[in-house]
Amino acid sequence: MATKVNIRDVAKAAGVSVTTVSHALSEAHTSRVNAQTVQHIKAIAGELGYAPNRLARGLRNQRSQILGLVSDEITTTPFAGAMIQGAQDAASEHGHLLMVVNSGLDNELERQEIRALQQHQVDGIIYARMFNQLVSVPDELGAVPAIVLDATTDNPALSSVVPDEFGAGEAAAELLVAAGHRSIAMINNEDDIPAAHGRLAGFRETLLRHGLQLPAGRLVAAHPSTAGGREAALQLLSGTDLPTALFCFNDQMAMGAYQAAGHLGLAIPDDVSIVGVDNLELIADALWPGLSTMALPHYEMGRWAVLKLLNELENPDEPRLHEKIPCPLVERFSVAPPKN
Amino acid sequence: MATKVNIRDVAKAAGVSVTTVSHALSEAHTSRVNAQTVQHIKAIAGELGYAPNRLARGLRNQRSQILGLVSDEITTTPFAGAMIQGAQDAASEHGHLLMVVNSGLDNELERQEIRALQQHQVDGIIYARMFNQLVSVPDELGAVPAIVLDATTDNPALSSVVPDEFGAGEAAAELLVAAGHRSIAMINNEDDIPAAHGRLAGFRETLLRHGLQLPAGRLVAAHPSTAGGREAALQLLSGTDLPTALFCFNDQMAMGAYQAAGHLGLAIPDDVSIVGVDNLELIADALWPGLSTMALPHYEMGRWAVLKLLNELENPDEPRLHEKIPCPLVERFSVAPPKN
């Protein structure tokens, strides 16, 4: 490397603190510094030939430039890939290699793996779960800087990132209400997890804001699978006073709702509109017609976790954050106005 | 470790070569030694307190005990997880950590990652593709022992493992013929890849063996997606002299065939039987009725690659192998005898 400019040189030249420079030049925190200051700092950094991805390089001699990602269930989840890709891309861009290890649900193996990562002197560990949950992180994690991905923790030393579940429910309700629906049902996941509570709360509160109720008969909780969604939809779509729209906890349950509608001779979206959550391409894109759904931000969460962890490695006193990433709507063809 | 018995001690005590001991005690190669010799060697190894997973431990001082897995498209494939899990389990059982890196389709990034793995002194590299293809491995791979997973290569120095595509086609034909079908069609993948050629050849040859043809009008090649399968099935299931059974290149195309059958008012399996390949749980298990399909052996391929690589690390003169792993039938509810 030709230049040896470090973050302190930039801070001095710009007349601001090291933390402010770090925030201004980090993707994750640029919003925490006012725009004019960011511009000023970027100009100074440019003049001096300093760039944020040298943060890490400048410390190459003290660090291994490896981050470890410990996950529980790579095998059984279709989402792992996007989360790992997001983490990988952010790590690569900052000159780090990502070492992924997978413990399954075996706590002892997980502890061994964390110790092994430490023996291989990883700079930090991303502790990833494959769905949003509250975790107690293993004690082994205390020995090295770490961050929690797709889970929350009561450990105040660790930042974490999860999807904005409440926002996903809100957006689904807004979509259906905007299309003109008034008789709306929800098929929720029966499991006691943050995603089920958050999506329901966002959905229900948004309906209320529009003067609509979600009565008990219009809310069914089931196993979060295609079969669970199918059974729930068969129940909701039989009888009298049928809903004209269904919000399903996930795309797999929405696939079950498609099967139920087909079985009952109801056309999607003309007889019933359906919305999911996940944007699991293999399902949402494959259903006929394509499923409108809120995308879970796995790629973005993976990126955020790595960027925030690198930031905390550089600045150990960085405040810890508990981030919620929005779930954007991906519109396909499963929502239309109700028939009358 | 209490004992320092090594593979040479076992070979000497058993009166056989080190290679024979290695074969006899390795999951991957035990079939290459006669059963009596295997028993003899295992008895000696037991007496001496030697076990195959000490192969690696005995060399701890010379090796990093890390294997690298380089893959191309973790993100976009639902199969990556099972392959990584198989590799991970085999590595863990033998005291190794698996470091997974993902290059996307970026050749330059892949080269950088391979160099980085070498800098971190991995003992060997598993070069994984996400579907069976012929690859030219990058030159960087020459510097460290390596094996090719879910691909073949013309590099004679490297062993490789792929699914038995021909066998998958054979098994699908046997299943449909045994159910009594005589008018059978195939929806193939239009891409020029080993899986498409192998499955078709196995399917066609097996039909011929039973005195049945696969005429041009009963073979449609399409994009290997749900939409591709749907279009092909709409074509095959319209008109006169309809087939009573469809063999689909993969589960996604089979999902499209279900949609086409539903659209045409045909019941599965009573009006048309459908068979896929993949056993992608998210689809095969979610379809209604469940899809009978040949499972791609991703977990087993991942295991085989690691076991064979560890074997070659221990015995560099081991013959290189090009293994084909069987694709077992997973029966669900999509095949029944034809109506008349």
Chai-1 contact restraints between the chains, C-beta under 6 A:
chainA,res_idxA,chainB,res_idxB,connection_type,confidence,min_distance_angstrom,max_distance_angstrom,comment,restraint_id
A,I74,B,G81,contact,1.0,0.0,6.0,A-B,restraint_1
A,I74,B,I84,contact,1.0,0.0,6.0,A-B,restraint_2
A,T75,B,G81,contact,1.0,0.0,6.0,A-B,restraint_3
A,T75,B,A82,contact,1.0,0.0,6.0,A-B,restraint_4
A,T75,B,Q85,contact,1.0,0.0,6.0,A-B,restraint_5
A,P78,B,P78,contact,1.0,0.0,6.0,A-B,restraint_6
A,P78,B,L282,contact,1.0,0.0,6.0,A-B,restraint_7
A,A80,B,G81,contact,1.0,0.0,6.0,A-B,restraint_8
A,G81,B,I74,contact,1.0,0.0,6.0,A-B,restraint_9
A,G81,B,T75,contact,1.0,0.0,6.0,A-B,restraint_10
A,G81,B,A80,contact,1.0,0.0,6.0,A-B,restraint_11
A,A82,B,T75,contact,1.0,0.0,6.0,A-B,restraint_12
A,I84,B,I74,contact,1.0,0.0,6.0,A-B,restraint_13
A,Q85,B,T75,contact,1.0,0.0,6.0,A-B,restraint_14
A,Q88,B,N102,contact,1.0,0.0,6.0,A-B,restraint_15
A,L97,B,A116,contact,1.0,0.0,6.0,A-B,restraint_16
A,M99,B,M99,contact,1.0,0.0,6.0,A-B,restraint_17
A,V100,B,V100,contact,1.0,0.0,6.0,A-B,restraint_18
A,N102,B,Q88,contact,1.0,0.0,6.0,A-B,restraint_19
A,A116,B,L97,contact,1.0,0.0,6.0,A-B,restraint_20
A,T226,B,A286,contact,1.0,0.0,6.0,A-B,restraint_21
A,M255,B,A286,contact,1.0,0.0,6.0,A-B,restraint_22
A,Q259,B,W288,contact,1.0,0.0,6.0,A-B,restraint_23
A,G262,B,G262,contact,1.0,0.0,6.0,A-B,restraint_24
A,L282,B,P78,contact,1.0,0.0,6.0,A-B,restraint_25
A,L282,B,L282,contact,1.0,0.0,6.0,A-B,restraint_26
A,A286,B,T226,contact,1.0,0.0,6.0,A-B,restraint_27
A,A286,B,M255,contact,1.0,0.0,6.0,A-B,restraint_28
A,W288,B,Q259,contact,1.0,0.0,6.0,A-B,restraint_29
